[in-house]
């Protein structure tokens, strides 16, 4: 939501939302989401690696959140099997196809 508010030029509302979220994220000790929040705040894209998404999926499985785990696994799969150019870099220049 904060990203959408920023895109609409409603920075102060986005900042207020991010402040509240940061408190919750810090209380949980969730470094992954804290990195995302910082990227949003700075206007940078948040692009974790496939390995990071896989780690989040494993964590979600352990926490009993299968729907979240599935989304994390899907994101990792897209990164690993996207365009051949990206995929070949990820697996050591193996031929795709």
LINURFEN-V817791 format. One record per helix or strand of 2 or more residues. SS is the DSSP state (@ for helix, = for strand). FROM is the first residue (numbers start at 0). TO is the last residue. Records with the same first field share a line. If there is no record, write none. Layout:
SS=FROM-TO ; FROM-TO
This chain:
@=1-6 ; 10-27 ; 30-41 ; 49-61 ; 65-80 ; 83-89
